[in-house]
Amino acid sequence: MRSDINQRTCREFADHLEGALNRFSARLGAAPDSDRRFEVYVFSGESSYHRYIRRAWSGDGESTAGMYNPDLGQLLVWN
């Protein structure tokens, strides 16, 4: 996990994401590539989130609060 916010908030995001993964896996079964790790980027706000998307993904991410890029293995969310 990479972030520009405090460690406690990052831990809360990580716990939430792990919980969601466990709930989805329990209902749908494990994903075929469930051993694959990806990077999670948690941004402190909308502006830093959109700035990263414009620079790294060549997009704008308008009307989103999170995005996943399977080619890069990156999950982006903003707080």
All heavy atoms as an XYZ file, in Angstrom:
639
protein
N       0.843     -1.163      0.000
C       0.000      0.000      0.000
C       0.892      1.231      0.000
O       1.869      1.302      0.733
C      -0.903     -0.026      1.233
C      -1.833      1.153      1.275
S      -3.063      1.053      2.583
C      -4.171     -0.149      1.900
N       0.527      2.163     -0.853
C       1.224      3.440     -0.928
C       0.203      4.533     -0.645
O      -0.938      4.432     -1.061
C       1.839      3.643     -2.297
C       2.871      2.594     -2.635
C       3.295      2.743     -4.088
N       4.134      1.657     -4.477
C       5.452      1.709     -4.543
N       6.076      2.822     -4.229
N       6.152      0.660     -4.917
N       0.662      5.570      0.062
C      -0.302      6.595      0.427
C       0.380      7.897      0.807
O       1.561      7.918      1.136
C      -1.143      6.105      1.610
O      -2.135      7.053      1.924
N      -0.412      8.954      0.776
C       0.039     10.254      1.266
C      -0.734     10.633      2.529
O      -0.814     11.798      2.896
C      -0.100     11.329      0.180
C      -1.528     11.537     -0.298
O      -2.402     10.712      0.039
O      -1.767     12.514     -1.023
N      -1.324      9.632      3.206
C      -2.038      9.869      4.454
C      -1.447      8.994      5.559
O      -0.558      8.192      5.309
C      -3.560      9.642      4.313
C      -3.863      8.241      3.789
C      -4.176     10.680      3.434
C      -5.342      7.955      3.648
N      -1.974      9.130      6.755
C      -1.372      8.482      7.919
C      -1.537      6.958      7.922
O      -2.416      6.405      7.269
C      -1.915      9.091      9.209
C      -3.393      8.841      9.375
O      -3.844      7.705      9.469
N      -4.174      9.923      9.413
N      -0.696      6.320      8.705
C      -0.645      4.866      8.765
C      -1.944      4.258      9.311
O      -2.390      3.212      8.843
C       0.541      4.427      9.612
C       0.782      2.939      9.579
C       2.055      2.549     10.298
O       2.704      3.367     10.936
N       2.418      1.293     10.192
N      -2.568      4.904     10.275
C      -3.814      4.389     10.844
C      -4.910      4.300      9.784
O      -5.618      3.297      9.681
C      -4.274      5.259     12.010
C      -5.463      4.650     12.751
C      -5.966      5.548     13.895
N      -7.343      5.893     13.572
C      -7.784      7.076     13.183
N      -6.979      8.096     13.112
N      -9.033      7.275     12.898
N      -5.044      5.343      8.976
C      -6.047      5.338      7.915
C      -5.726      4.273      6.875
O      -6.623      3.586      6.383
C      -6.147      6.732      7.273
O      -6.452      7.687      8.294
C      -7.223      6.780      6.208
N      -4.454      4.108      6.574
C      -4.050      3.054      5.636
C      -4.425      1.682      6.174
O      -4.902      0.822      5.430
C      -2.551      3.121      5.361
S      -2.068      4.520      4.365
N      -4.208      1.466      7.453
C      -4.565      0.183      8.069
C      -6.065     -0.042      7.977
O      -6.525     -1.143      7.695
C      -4.092      0.169      9.527
C      -4.539     -0.974     10.368
C      -4.145     -2.400     10.021
N      -3.002     -2.655      9.227
C      -2.937     -3.612      8.278
N      -3.956     -4.398      8.034
N      -1.855     -3.804      7.586
N      -6.866      1.009      8.193
C      -8.320      0.887      8.087
C      -8.729      0.510      6.662
O      -9.603     -0.339      6.469
C      -8.993      2.187      8.510
C      -8.897      2.455      9.995
C      -9.390      3.831     10.393
O      -9.879      4.588      9.515
O      -9.296      4.160     11.586
N      -8.108      1.144      5.665
C      -8.385      0.796      4.273
C      -8.008     -0.652      4.001
O      -8.760     -1.397      3.372
C      -7.605      1.707      3.313
C      -8.391      2.888      2.842
C      -8.240      4.113      3.451
C      -9.272      2.782      1.781
C      -8.956      5.224      3.024
C      -9.991      3.879      1.341
C      -9.832      5.104      1.963
N      -6.832     -1.072      4.462
C      -6.374     -2.442      4.236
C      -7.339     -3.438      4.875
O      -7.702     -4.449      4.249
C      -4.965     -2.625      4.783
N      -7.769     -3.173      6.099
C      -8.718     -4.063      6.773
C     -10.037     -4.143      6.012
O     -10.621     -5.213      5.851
C      -8.967     -3.609      8.210
C      -7.769     -3.807      9.117
O      -6.838     -4.552      8.735
O      -7.757     -3.190     10.209
N     -10.509     -3.000      5.536
C     -11.760     -2.960      4.771
C     -11.628     -3.755      3.471
O     -12.515     -4.542      3.119
C     -12.148     -1.504      4.483
C     -13.398     -1.378      3.695
N     -14.642     -1.606      4.235
C     -13.602     -1.068      2.394
C     -15.559     -1.431      3.292
N     -14.949     -1.102      2.177
N     -10.527     -3.575      2.763
C     -10.314     -4.292      1.500
C     -10.186     -5.793      1.724
O     -10.740     -6.592      0.963
C      -9.081     -3.750      0.781
C      -9.214     -2.337      0.225
C      -7.864     -1.844     -0.279
C     -10.243     -2.297     -0.900
N      -9.470     -6.202      2.759
C      -9.340     -7.628      3.071
C     -10.699     -8.227      3.428
O     -11.027     -9.340      3.004
C      -8.342     -7.845      4.211
C      -6.904     -7.611      3.835
C      -6.359     -8.646      2.856
O      -6.797     -9.813      2.891
O      -5.485     -8.264      2.060
N     -11.492     -7.492      4.193
C     -12.832     -7.959      4.543
C     -13.716     -8.124      3.317
O     -14.442     -9.112      3.183
N     -13.658     -7.156      2.407
C     -14.443     -7.238      1.175
C     -14.000     -8.437      0.339
O     -14.834     -9.173     -0.194
C     -14.296     -5.948      0.376
N     -12.700     -8.636      0.231
C     -12.186     -9.783     -0.516
C     -12.693    -11.087      0.086
O     -13.139    -11.988     -0.629
C     -10.655     -9.761     -0.536
C      -9.984    -10.966     -1.200
C     -10.371    -11.064     -2.664
C      -8.473    -10.869     -1.038
N     -12.655    -11.200      1.398
C     -13.133    -12.414      2.064
C     -14.624    -12.642      1.827
O     -15.050    -13.771      1.569
C     -12.832    -12.359      3.559
C     -11.356    -12.469      3.845
O     -10.592    -13.023      3.064
N     -10.931    -11.921      4.976
N     -15.420    -11.567      1.890
C     -16.864    -11.705      1.653
C     -17.158    -12.118      0.218
O     -17.974    -12.998     -0.027
C     -17.584    -10.404      2.006
C     -17.675    -10.160      3.515
C     -18.567     -8.980      3.858
N     -18.113     -7.718      3.303
C     -17.165     -6.943      3.833
N     -16.544     -7.305      4.939
N     -16.831     -5.798      3.262
N     -16.490    -11.475     -0.739
C     -16.704    -11.842     -2.144
C     -16.248    -13.267     -2.413
O     -16.918    -14.024     -3.107
C     -15.970    -10.876     -3.081
C     -16.683     -9.576     -3.270
C     -16.105     -8.390     -2.842
C     -17.920     -9.519     -3.880
C     -16.755     -7.177     -3.009
C     -18.581     -8.312     -4.053
C     -18.001     -7.133     -3.616
N     -15.117    -13.657     -1.860
C     -14.599    -15.019     -2.068
C     -15.533    -16.060     -1.468
O     -15.727    -17.129     -2.043
C     -13.201    -15.153     -1.461
O     -12.292    -14.329     -2.144
N     -16.112    -15.755     -0.320
C     -17.038    -16.689      0.316
C     -18.291    -16.890     -0.531
O     -18.823    -18.002     -0.612
C     -17.422    -16.193      1.711
N     -18.738    -15.849     -1.180
C     -19.959    -15.940     -1.994
C     -19.690    -16.426     -3.406
O     -20.495    -17.149     -3.986
C     -20.647    -14.590     -2.067
C     -21.294    -14.208     -0.771
C     -22.172    -13.024     -0.925
N     -22.876    -12.800      0.332
C     -23.637    -11.777      0.553
N     -23.801    -10.862     -0.373
N     -24.243    -11.652      1.711
N     -18.577    -16.016     -3.981
C     -18.324    -16.291     -5.395
C     -17.227    -17.315     -5.646
O     -17.030    -17.745     -6.776
C     -17.952    -14.986     -6.109
C     -18.966    -13.845     -5.995
C     -18.406    -12.572     -6.585
C     -20.276    -14.237     -6.666
N     -16.496    -17.669     -4.599
C     -15.336    -18.533     -4.775
C     -14.113    -17.681     -5.062
O     -14.214    -16.515     -5.430
N     -12.970    -18.281     -4.876
C     -11.717    -17.550     -5.098
C     -11.544    -17.238     -6.577
O     -11.896    -18.043     -7.439
C     -10.540    -18.366     -4.591
N     -10.997    -16.082     -6.852
C     -10.702    -15.698     -8.237
C      -9.581    -16.592     -8.771
O      -8.737    -17.057     -8.005
C     -10.286    -14.235     -8.296
N      -9.563    -16.828    -10.091
C      -8.521    -17.695    -10.669
C      -7.104    -17.236    -10.347
O      -6.220    -18.053    -10.183
C      -8.780    -17.629    -12.172
C     -10.173    -17.146    -12.316
C     -10.491    -16.345    -11.092
N      -6.897    -15.949    -10.249
C      -5.555    -15.417     -9.963
C      -5.494    -14.838     -8.549
O      -4.846    -13.836     -8.303
C      -5.143    -14.380    -11.002
C      -6.081    -13.183    -11.059
O      -7.154    -13.236    -10.438
O      -5.724    -12.203    -11.717
N      -6.154    -15.499     -7.597
C      -6.271    -14.958     -6.242
C      -4.934    -14.851     -5.509
O      -4.845    -14.154     -4.506
C      -7.251    -15.789     -5.414
O      -6.798    -17.124     -5.311
N      -3.913    -15.519     -5.990
C      -2.586    -15.399     -5.372
C      -1.849    -14.150     -5.840
O      -0.844    -13.769     -5.254
C      -1.726    -16.624     -5.679
C      -2.260    -17.876     -5.005
O      -2.993    -17.742     -4.008
O      -1.952    -18.974     -5.482
N      -2.353    -13.527     -6.883
C      -1.693    -12.342     -7.444
C      -1.830    -11.164     -6.483
O      -2.907    -10.883     -5.974
C      -2.320    -11.986     -8.779
C      -1.663    -10.800     -9.428
C      -2.238    -10.538    -10.787
N      -1.611     -9.351    -11.350
C      -2.206     -8.551    -12.191
N      -3.417     -8.807    -12.611
N      -1.583     -7.497    -12.655
N      -0.745    -10.491     -6.242
C      -0.743     -9.294     -5.404
C      -0.774     -8.070     -6.310
O      -0.254     -8.092     -7.418
C       0.521     -9.236     -4.547
C       0.613    -10.334     -3.542
C      -0.226     -9.972     -2.359
N      -0.086    -10.974     -1.329
C      -0.933    -11.099     -0.352
N      -1.960    -10.301     -0.262
N      -0.764    -12.016      0.552
N      -1.376     -7.015     -5.825
C      -1.354     -5.758     -6.558
C      -1.155     -4.631     -5.578
O      -1.332     -4.796     -4.379
C      -2.612     -5.556     -7.409
C      -3.907     -5.692     -6.654
C      -4.478     -4.594     -6.043
C      -4.552     -6.906     -6.580
C      -5.672     -4.705     -5.361
C      -5.753     -7.026     -5.898
C      -6.316     -5.929     -5.288
N      -0.771     -3.506     -6.113
C      -0.512     -2.334     -5.280
C      -1.801     -1.554     -5.062
O      -2.593     -1.393     -5.981
C       0.514     -1.429     -5.956
C       1.886     -2.038     -6.052
C       2.871     -1.076     -6.681
O       3.244     -0.103     -6.010
O       3.230     -1.318     -7.834
N      -1.967     -1.078     -3.838
C      -3.104     -0.229     -3.496
C      -2.565      1.162     -3.199
O      -1.646      1.325     -2.400
C      -3.862     -0.771     -2.261
C      -4.992      0.171     -1.871
C      -4.384     -2.181     -2.524
N      -3.127      2.147     -3.864
C      -2.763      3.544     -3.653
C      -3.951      4.222     -2.992
O      -5.048      4.239     -3.550
C      -2.462      4.235     -4.979
C      -1.186      3.782     -5.641
C      -1.089      2.530     -6.246
C      -0.077      4.603     -5.663
C       0.075      2.113     -6.856
C       1.107      4.204     -6.271
C       1.173      2.953     -6.864
O       2.333      2.539     -7.460
N      -3.742      4.754     -1.803
C      -4.784      5.473     -1.071
C      -4.382      6.941     -1.026
O      -3.353      7.284     -0.450
C      -4.965      4.917      0.357
C      -6.059      5.687      1.086
C      -5.281      3.431      0.326
N      -5.185      7.779     -1.640
C      -4.879      9.203     -1.730
C      -5.664      9.980     -0.683
O      -6.796      9.636     -0.354
C      -5.210      9.722     -3.129
C      -4.373      9.095     -4.202
C      -4.798      7.933     -4.839
C      -3.158      9.633     -4.543
C      -4.020      7.334     -5.807
C      -2.366      9.045     -5.516
C      -2.803      7.886     -6.139
N      -5.067     11.038     -0.177
C      -5.698     11.835      0.876
C      -6.905     12.610      0.372
O      -7.758     12.996      1.154
C      -4.688     12.799      1.495
O      -4.167     13.665      0.511
N      -6.980     12.833     -0.900
C      -8.101     13.580     -1.442
C      -8.243     13.406     -2.937
O      -7.423     12.770     -3.604
N      -9.284     14.007     -3.435
C      -9.629     13.880     -4.843
C      -8.565     14.473     -5.772
O      -8.266     13.898     -6.816
C     -10.982     14.554     -5.087
C     -11.537     14.334     -6.453
C     -12.929     14.923     -6.618
O     -13.416     15.614     -5.693
O     -13.512     14.688     -7.676
N      -7.976     15.599     -5.401
C      -7.029     16.256     -6.306
C      -5.770     15.412     -6.525
O      -5.307     15.279     -7.662
C      -6.664     17.654     -5.814
O      -6.031     17.583     -4.564
N      -5.213     14.836     -5.462
C      -4.014     14.014     -5.639
C      -4.338     12.726     -6.399
O      -3.538     12.237     -7.188
C      -3.348     13.704     -4.297
O      -4.229     13.053     -3.419
N      -5.524     12.189     -6.188
C      -6.009     11.008     -6.906
C      -6.075     11.284     -8.410
O      -5.509     10.555     -9.214
C      -7.377     10.634     -6.327
C      -8.194      9.646     -7.099
C      -7.937      8.283     -7.021
C      -9.278     10.064     -7.866
C      -8.725      7.367     -7.700
C     -10.074      9.156     -8.542
C      -9.789      7.807     -8.461
O     -10.582      6.908     -9.129
N      -6.745     12.375     -8.788
C      -6.879     12.711    -10.210
C      -5.534     13.085    -10.836
O      -5.272     12.741    -11.990
C      -7.899     13.835    -10.403
C      -9.299     13.375    -10.183
N      -9.939     12.493    -11.014
C     -10.178     13.660     -9.205
C     -11.154     12.256    -10.573
N     -11.322     12.956     -9.458
N      -4.684     13.752    -10.087
C      -3.358     14.100    -10.589
C      -2.568     12.831    -10.930
O      -1.946     12.739    -11.980
C      -2.617     14.968     -9.576
C      -1.309     15.525    -10.069
C      -0.706     16.581     -9.137
N      -0.774     16.276     -7.716
C      -1.609     16.857     -6.844
N      -2.448     17.794     -7.234
N      -1.596     16.512     -5.567
N      -2.616     11.820    -10.063
C      -1.904     10.578    -10.320
C      -2.465      9.870    -11.557
O      -1.714      9.401    -12.403
C      -1.995      9.634     -9.106
C      -1.245      8.357     -9.337
C       0.127      8.285     -9.132
C      -1.901      7.219     -9.790
C       0.827      7.118     -9.369
C      -1.217      6.042    -10.032
C       0.151      5.996     -9.817
O       0.834      4.834    -10.070
N      -3.790      9.827    -11.677
C      -4.407      9.171    -12.833
C      -3.991      9.854    -14.131
O      -3.655      9.193    -15.114
C      -5.947      9.137    -12.692
C      -6.331      8.195    -11.555
C      -6.604      8.694    -13.994
C      -7.800      8.231    -11.205
N      -3.978     11.176    -14.148
C      -3.578     11.899    -15.363
C      -2.128     11.597    -15.733
O      -1.806     11.427    -16.897
C      -3.771     13.403    -15.182
C      -5.215     13.846    -15.313
C      -5.333     15.360    -15.399
N      -4.778     16.041    -14.227
C      -5.455     16.291    -13.107
N      -6.710     15.896    -12.991
N      -4.891     16.920    -12.106
N      -1.257     11.520    -14.730
C       0.178     11.289    -15.000
C       0.497      9.834    -15.313
O       1.228      9.549    -16.241
C       1.006     11.750    -13.808
C       1.019     13.233    -13.641
C       1.855     13.634    -12.453
N       1.792     15.070    -12.243
C       2.138     15.658    -11.135
N       2.584     14.956    -10.108
N       2.054     16.963    -11.013
N      -0.029      8.914    -14.527
C       0.377      7.512    -14.638
C      -0.492      6.690    -15.583
O      -0.005      5.746    -16.190
C       0.380      6.864    -13.258
N      -1.766      7.050    -15.688
C      -2.676      6.243    -16.487
C      -3.147      6.938    -17.759
O      -3.878      6.372    -18.538
C      -3.908      5.876    -15.678
C      -3.679      4.899    -14.559
C      -2.490      4.530    -14.004
C      -4.678      4.192    -13.851
N      -2.696      3.642    -12.990
C      -4.033      3.411    -12.869
C      -6.059      4.149    -13.943
C      -4.731      2.581    -12.006
C      -6.749      3.323    -13.067
C      -6.090      2.547    -12.118
N      -2.790      8.172    -17.932
C      -3.216      8.954    -19.101
C      -4.741      9.017    -19.211
O      -5.296      8.948    -20.296
C      -2.620      8.378    -20.384
O      -1.224      8.385    -20.322
N      -5.402      9.124    -18.087
C      -6.852      9.267    -18.060
C      -7.212     10.405    -17.139
O      -6.344     11.177    -16.731
N      -8.484     10.511    -16.798
C      -8.858     11.579    -15.876
C      -9.595     11.060    -14.645
O      -9.619     11.712    -13.630
C      -9.654     12.670    -16.568
C     -10.971     12.193    -17.135
O     -11.424     11.093    -16.795
O     -11.566     12.942    -17.925
N     -10.233      9.903    -14.718
C     -10.908      9.345    -13.556
C     -12.084     10.155    -13.065
O     -12.492     10.015    -11.916
N     -12.635     11.001    -13.930
C     -13.770     11.832    -13.522
C     -14.917     10.955    -13.036
O     -15.150      9.867    -13.554
C     -14.245     12.712    -14.676
C     -13.317     13.855    -14.991
C     -13.098     14.806    -13.826
O     -14.069     15.144    -13.118
O     -11.944     15.200    -13.608
N     -15.625     11.429    -12.032
C     -16.788     10.761    -11.448
C     -16.449      9.398    -10.860
O     -17.273      8.492    -10.847
C     -17.909     10.620    -12.489
O     -18.287     11.876    -12.984
N     -15.214      9.226    -10.405
C     -14.824      7.975     -9.753
C     -14.234      8.275     -8.375
O     -13.711      9.355     -8.137
C     -13.763      7.207    -10.571
O     -12.552      7.960    -10.605
C     -14.229      6.924    -11.987
N     -14.331      7.304     -7.497
C     -13.684      7.387     -6.185
C     -12.644      6.289     -6.054
O     -11.957      6.185     -5.055
C     -14.707      7.268     -5.075
N     -12.541      5.474     -7.093
C     -11.571      4.398     -7.121
C     -11.534      3.765     -8.496
O     -12.516      3.816     -9.236
N     -10.390      3.201     -8.831
C     -10.217      2.544    -10.125
C      -9.202      1.419     -9.972
O      -8.332      1.482     -9.114
C      -9.699      3.524    -11.179
C     -10.637      4.664    -11.484
S      -9.929      5.871    -12.629
C      -9.903      4.936    -14.144
N      -9.325      0.404    -10.832
C      -8.348     -0.677    -10.865
C      -7.844     -0.823    -12.285
O      -8.624     -0.825    -13.229
C      -8.967     -2.001    -10.398
C      -7.994     -3.155    -10.493
C      -6.888     -3.219     -9.646
C      -8.153     -4.145    -11.437
C      -5.976     -4.257     -9.727
C      -7.247     -5.196    -11.525
C      -6.166     -5.239    -10.676
O      -5.267     -6.268    -10.759
N      -6.530     -0.936    -12.426
C      -5.912     -1.159    -13.722
C      -5.259     -2.541    -13.696
O      -4.228     -2.722    -13.044
C      -4.868     -0.075    -14.011
C      -4.254     -0.220    -15.382
O      -3.953     -1.308    -15.833
N      -4.048      0.904    -16.044
N      -5.865     -3.535    -14.376
C      -5.311     -4.889    -14.332
C      -3.950     -5.005    -15.002
O      -3.145     -5.842    -14.597
C      -6.363     -5.740    -15.053
C      -7.152     -4.788    -15.872
C      -7.082     -3.462    -15.181
N      -3.677     -4.173    -16.004
C      -2.376     -4.216    -16.669
C      -1.250     -3.804    -15.734
O      -0.164     -4.370    -15.770
C      -2.368     -3.334    -17.915
C      -3.329     -3.834    -18.987
O      -3.535     -5.063    -19.067
O      -3.873     -2.999    -19.725
N      -1.509     -2.803    -14.886
C      -0.508     -2.322    -13.944
C      -0.623     -2.985    -12.577
O       0.287     -2.868    -11.749
C      -0.632     -0.793    -13.773
C      -0.391      0.039    -15.023
C      -0.661      1.506    -14.728
C       1.006     -0.167    -15.551
N      -1.742     -3.663    -12.322
C      -1.959     -4.268    -11.007
C      -2.095     -3.236     -9.908
O      -1.617     -3.417     -8.805
N      -2.767     -2.120    -10.227
C      -2.913     -1.025     -9.270
C      -4.380     -0.751     -8.982
O      -5.189     -0.638     -9.895
C      -2.289      0.265     -9.814
C      -0.795      0.228     -9.950
C      -0.270      1.535    -10.517
O      -0.992      2.384    -11.007
N       1.042      1.690    -10.432
N      -4.683     -0.652     -7.695
C      -5.992     -0.212     -7.235
C      -5.799      1.171     -6.639
O      -4.946      1.364     -5.775
C      -6.540     -1.168     -6.177
C      -7.841     -0.737     -5.483
C      -8.998     -0.708     -6.474
C      -8.147     -1.671     -4.318
N      -6.578      2.135     -7.126
C      -6.494      3.513     -6.641
C      -7.799      3.881     -5.949
O      -8.871      3.620     -6.479
C      -6.286      4.489     -7.798
C      -5.181      4.214     -8.802
C      -5.156      5.302     -9.861
C      -3.839      4.097     -8.124
N      -7.707      4.472     -4.778
C      -8.882      4.982     -4.064
C      -8.499      6.295     -3.383
O      -7.337      6.536     -3.093
C      -9.415      3.994     -3.010
C      -9.989      2.754     -3.657
C      -8.361      3.639     -1.990
N      -9.490      7.139     -3.151
C      -9.216      8.369     -2.397
C     -10.142      8.427     -1.209
O     -11.252      7.934     -1.247
C      -9.257      9.615     -3.257
C     -10.537      9.983     -3.940
C     -10.981      9.535     -5.144
C     -11.527     10.899     -3.486
N     -12.169     10.111     -5.466
C     -12.525     10.965     -4.452
C     -11.644     11.682     -2.344
C     -13.656     11.760     -4.327
C     -12.760     12.484     -2.207
C     -13.745     12.519     -3.199
N      -9.611      9.025     -0.148
C     -10.297      9.065      1.137
C     -11.333     10.153      1.167
O     -11.074     11.289      0.956
C      -9.261      9.285      2.251
C      -9.849      9.144      3.628
O     -10.894      8.571      3.806
N      -9.143      9.670      4.601
